[in-house]
Amino acid sequence: LKAQGVSRARPFANGVDEWFLTAEPGPTADPGSLLFLGSWLPRKGIREVAAAFPLLLRDEPDLRLTLAGTGCPEAQVRAAFPAWTQDRLIVTPAVRGDAALR
């Protein structure tokens, strides 16, 4: 780094747990399923998810969307989607540890 003009640098830990990088691949996901895993915040792309899912359903009517770890009430997440899509949504506001991988 000094050769690039950086006089001080400090290492920091990887933001991903080591088990995630070394875990064996799990079973293949159902091709009719989508997953949004993250906080239900505008900066996380929630407007785009809510706008895109109804468009995808028009071509793939059996598609399901799981929204996990949203950190807010289920009703708040569901309010972003049209009424006719509600039966295709699975909302899990909190996910603990490796439960998200099951």
CNS distance restraints for C-alpha pairs under 8 A (distance, minus, plus):
assign (resid   1 and name CA) (resid   5 and name CA) 6.67 0.50 0.50
assign (resid   1 and name CA) (resid   6 and name CA) 5.36 0.50 0.50
assign (resid   1 and name CA) (resid   7 and name CA) 7.51 0.50 0.50
assign (resid   1 and name CA) (resid   9 and name CA) 7.80 0.50 0.50
assign (resid   2 and name CA) (resid   6 and name CA) 4.92 0.50 0.50
assign (resid   2 and name CA) (resid   7 and name CA) 5.70 0.50 0.50
assign (resid  16 and name CA) (resid  20 and name CA) 6.87 0.50 0.50
assign (resid  16 and name CA) (resid  21 and name CA) 7.59 0.50 0.50
assign (resid  17 and name CA) (resid  21 and name CA) 7.12 0.50 0.50
assign (resid  18 and name CA) (resid  22 and name CA) 6.49 0.50 0.50
assign (resid  19 and name CA) (resid  23 and name CA) 5.60 0.50 0.50
assign (resid  29 and name CA) (resid  33 and name CA) 7.17 0.50 0.50
assign (resid  32 and name CA) (resid  62 and name CA) 6.59 0.50 0.50
assign (resid  32 and name CA) (resid  63 and name CA) 4.70 0.50 0.50
assign (resid  32 and name CA) (resid  64 and name CA) 6.18 0.50 0.50
assign (resid  33 and name CA) (resid  63 and name CA) 5.75 0.50 0.50
assign (resid  33 and name CA) (resid  64 and name CA) 4.81 0.50 0.50
assign (resid  33 and name CA) (resid  65 and name CA) 5.86 0.50 0.50
assign (resid  33 and name CA) (resid  66 and name CA) 7.42 0.50 0.50
assign (resid  34 and name CA) (resid  63 and name CA) 7.56 0.50 0.50
assign (resid  34 and name CA) (resid  64 and name CA) 6.16 0.50 0.50
assign (resid  34 and name CA) (resid  65 and name CA) 4.74 0.50 0.50
assign (resid  34 and name CA) (resid  66 and name CA) 6.17 0.50 0.50
assign (resid  35 and name CA) (resid  65 and name CA) 5.81 0.50 0.50
assign (resid  35 and name CA) (resid  66 and name CA) 4.85 0.50 0.50
assign (resid  35 and name CA) (resid  67 and name CA) 6.03 0.50 0.50
assign (resid  35 and name CA) (resid  68 and name CA) 7.46 0.50 0.50
assign (resid  36 and name CA) (resid  65 and name CA) 7.44 0.50 0.50
assign (resid  36 and name CA) (resid  66 and name CA) 6.17 0.50 0.50
assign (resid  36 and name CA) (resid  67 and name CA) 4.76 0.50 0.50
assign (resid  36 and name CA) (resid  68 and name CA) 6.21 0.50 0.50
assign (resid  37 and name CA) (resid  67 and name CA) 6.00 0.50 0.50
assign (resid  37 and name CA) (resid  68 and name CA) 4.85 0.50 0.50
assign (resid  37 and name CA) (resid  69 and name CA) 5.76 0.50 0.50
assign (resid  37 and name CA) (resid  70 and name CA) 7.15 0.50 0.50
assign (resid  38 and name CA) (resid  44 and name CA) 7.43 0.50 0.50
assign (resid  38 and name CA) (resid  67 and name CA) 7.81 0.50 0.50
assign (resid  38 and name CA) (resid  68 and name CA) 6.47 0.50 0.50
assign (resid  38 and name CA) (resid  69 and name CA) 5.20 0.50 0.50
assign (resid  38 and name CA) (resid  70 and name CA) 5.42 0.50 0.50
assign (resid  38 and name CA) (resid  71 and name CA) 7.97 0.50 0.50
assign (resid  39 and name CA) (resid  44 and name CA) 7.02 0.50 0.50
assign (resid  39 and name CA) (resid  69 and name CA) 6.03 0.50 0.50
assign (resid  39 and name CA) (resid  70 and name CA) 4.17 0.50 0.50
assign (resid  39 and name CA) (resid  71 and name CA) 5.61 0.50 0.50
assign (resid  39 and name CA) (resid  72 and name CA) 7.88 0.50 0.50
assign (resid  40 and name CA) (resid  44 and name CA) 6.92 0.50 0.50
assign (resid  40 and name CA) (resid  46 and name CA) 6.32 0.50 0.50
assign (resid  40 and name CA) (resid  70 and name CA) 4.69 0.50 0.50
assign (resid  40 and name CA) (resid  71 and name CA) 6.63 0.50 0.50
assign (resid  40 and name CA) (resid  72 and name CA) 6.93 0.50 0.50
assign (resid  40 and name CA) (resid  77 and name CA) 7.17 0.50 0.50
assign (resid  41 and name CA) (resid  45 and name CA) 7.21 0.50 0.50
assign (resid  41 and name CA) (resid  46 and name CA) 6.28 0.50 0.50
assign (resid  42 and name CA) (resid  46 and name CA) 5.40 0.50 0.50
assign (resid  42 and name CA) (resid  47 and name CA) 6.51 0.50 0.50
assign (resid  45 and name CA) (resid  49 and name CA) 6.33 0.50 0.50
assign (resid  46 and name CA) (resid  50 and name CA) 6.04 0.50 0.50
assign (resid  47 and name CA) (resid  51 and name CA) 6.08 0.50 0.50
assign (resid  47 and name CA) (resid  80 and name CA) 7.85 0.50 0.50
assign (resid  48 and name CA) (resid  52 and name CA) 5.87 0.50 0.50
assign (resid  49 and name CA) (resid  53 and name CA) 6.01 0.50 0.50
assign (resid  50 and name CA) (resid  54 and name CA) 7.41 0.50 0.50
assign (resid  50 and name CA) (resid  80 and name CA) 5.97 0.50 0.50
assign (resid  50 and name CA) (resid  81 and name CA) 5.63 0.50 0.50
assign (resid  51 and name CA) (resid  55 and name CA) 7.23 0.50 0.50
assign (resid  51 and name CA) (resid  81 and name CA) 7.77 0.50 0.50
assign (resid  52 and name CA) (resid  56 and name CA) 6.28 0.50 0.50
assign (resid  53 and name CA) (resid  57 and name CA) 6.22 0.50 0.50
assign (resid  53 and name CA) (resid  65 and name CA) 7.82 0.50 0.50
assign (resid  54 and name CA) (resid  58 and name CA) 6.53 0.50 0.50
assign (resid  54 and name CA) (resid  81 and name CA) 7.86 0.50 0.50
assign (resid  54 and name CA) (resid  82 and name CA) 7.64 0.50 0.50
assign (resid  54 and name CA) (resid  85 and name CA) 6.71 0.50 0.50
assign (resid  55 and name CA) (resid  59 and name CA) 7.28 0.50 0.50
assign (resid  56 and name CA) (resid  60 and name CA) 5.96 0.50 0.50
assign (resid  56 and name CA) (resid  61 and name CA) 7.84 0.50 0.50
assign (resid  56 and name CA) (resid  63 and name CA) 7.82 0.50 0.50
assign (resid  57 and name CA) (resid  61 and name CA) 4.63 0.50 0.50
assign (resid  57 and name CA) (resid  62 and name CA) 7.23 0.50 0.50
assign (resid  57 and name CA) (resid  63 and name CA) 6.24 0.50 0.50
assign (resid  57 and name CA) (resid  85 and name CA) 7.99 0.50 0.50
assign (resid  62 and name CA) (resid  88 and name CA) 7.71 0.50 0.50
assign (resid  63 and name CA) (resid  88 and name CA) 6.83 0.50 0.50
assign (resid  64 and name CA) (resid  88 and name CA) 4.80 0.50 0.50
assign (resid  64 and name CA) (resid  89 and name CA) 5.99 0.50 0.50
assign (resid  64 and name CA) (resid  90 and name CA) 7.59 0.50 0.50
assign (resid  65 and name CA) (resid  88 and name CA) 6.29 0.50 0.50
assign (resid  65 and name CA) (resid  89 and name CA) 5.06 0.50 0.50
assign (resid  65 and name CA) (resid  90 and name CA) 6.23 0.50 0.50
assign (resid  66 and name CA) (resid  89 and name CA) 5.93 0.50 0.50
assign (resid  66 and name CA) (resid  90 and name CA) 4.58 0.50 0.50
assign (resid  66 and name CA) (resid  91 and name CA) 5.89 0.50 0.50
assign (resid  66 and name CA) (resid  92 and name CA) 7.63 0.50 0.50
assign (resid  67 and name CA) (resid  89 and name CA) 7.47 0.50 0.50
assign (resid  67 and name CA) (resid  90 and name CA) 6.14 0.50 0.50
assign (resid  67 and name CA) (resid  91 and name CA) 4.84 0.50 0.50
assign (resid  67 and name CA) (resid  92 and name CA) 6.15 0.50 0.50
assign (resid  67 and name CA) (resid  93 and name CA) 7.70 0.50 0.50
assign (resid  68 and name CA) (resid  91 and name CA) 5.97 0.50 0.50
assign (resid  68 and name CA) (resid  92 and name CA) 4.61 0.50 0.50
assign (resid  68 and name CA) (resid  93 and name CA) 5.75 0.50 0.50
assign (resid  68 and name CA) (resid  94 and name CA) 6.64 0.50 0.50
assign (resid  68 and name CA) (resid  95 and name CA) 6.60 0.50 0.50
assign (resid  68 and name CA) (resid 100 and name CA) 7.73 0.50 0.50
assign (resid  69 and name CA) (resid  92 and name CA) 6.13 0.50 0.50
assign (resid  69 and name CA) (resid  93 and name CA) 4.84 0.50 0.50
assign (resid  69 and name CA) (resid  94 and name CA) 4.46 0.50 0.50
assign (resid  69 and name CA) (resid  95 and name CA) 5.15 0.50 0.50
assign (resid  70 and name CA) (resid  77 and name CA) 7.82 0.50 0.50
assign (resid  70 and name CA) (resid  91 and name CA) 8.00 0.50 0.50
assign (resid  70 and name CA) (resid  92 and name CA) 7.01 0.50 0.50
assign (resid  70 and name CA) (resid  93 and name CA) 4.68 0.50 0.50
assign (resid  70 and name CA) (resid  94 and name CA) 6.55 0.50 0.50
assign (resid  71 and name CA) (resid  93 and name CA) 4.99 0.50 0.50
assign (resid  71 and name CA) (resid  94 and name CA) 5.89 0.50 0.50
assign (resid  72 and name CA) (resid  76 and name CA) 6.80 0.50 0.50
assign (resid  72 and name CA) (resid  77 and name CA) 7.39 0.50 0.50
assign (resid  72 and name CA) (resid  93 and name CA) 5.80 0.50 0.50
assign (resid  73 and name CA) (resid  77 and name CA) 6.86 0.50 0.50
assign (resid  73 and name CA) (resid  93 and name CA) 6.40 0.50 0.50
assign (resid  74 and name CA) (resid  78 and name CA) 6.20 0.50 0.50
assign (resid  74 and name CA) (resid  91 and name CA) 5.97 0.50 0.50
assign (resid  74 and name CA) (resid  92 and name CA) 7.16 0.50 0.50
assign (resid  74 and name CA) (resid  93 and name CA) 6.33 0.50 0.50
assign (resid  75 and name CA) (resid  79 and name CA) 6.01 0.50 0.50
assign (resid  76 and name CA) (resid  80 and name CA) 7.17 0.50 0.50
assign (resid  77 and name CA) (resid  81 and name CA) 7.69 0.50 0.50
assign (resid  77 and name CA) (resid  91 and name CA) 7.53 0.50 0.50
assign (resid  78 and name CA) (resid  86 and name CA) 7.02 0.50 0.50
assign (resid  78 and name CA) (resid  89 and name CA) 7.87 0.50 0.50
assign (resid  78 and name CA) (resid  91 and name CA) 7.87 0.50 0.50
assign (resid  81 and name CA) (resid  85 and name CA) 6.60 0.50 0.50
assign (resid  81 and name CA) (resid  86 and name CA) 7.10 0.50 0.50
assign (resid  82 and name CA) (resid  86 and name CA) 7.01 0.50 0.50
assign (resid  85 and name CA) (resid  89 and name CA) 6.96 0.50 0.50
assign (resid  95 and name CA) (resid  99 and name CA) 6.31 0.50 0.50
assign (resid  95 and name CA) (resid 100 and name CA) 6.06 0.50 0.50
assign (resid  96 and name CA) (resid 100 and name CA) 7.20 0.50 0.50
assign (resid  98 and name CA) (resid 102 and name CA) 7.30 0.50 0.50
